[in-house]
Amino acid sequence: MNTPNVVAGKAYTPKDAARQFNRIVLGGLERQGIINKGTPEEVTAEVQRLMENRPHHYILGAECTIDNRTSIDNIRAAVRVAHGK
């Protein structure tokens, strides 16, 4: 299930969605946030934070898609961290 990062004006984490729906959760990154506008180092830090706080069944994602102008280096940084490298 794909989840937003904000619901009714409040932060909504992948763990919140997993508790509420008892389903595999996709999300964590905002497609117009750090993945798109940050540096590879910022992406690495954010993905590390997400992976440390993820629910058991989790797929890292940026809402449903990422902007086609997103730096390939940022995408590589996110994938590297998500795969524990």
Secondary structure, 3 states (H helix, E strand, C coil): CECCCEECCEECCHHHHHHHHCCCEEEEECCCCHHHHCCHHHHHHHHHHHHHCCCCCEEEEECCCCCCCCCHHHHHHHHHHHCCC
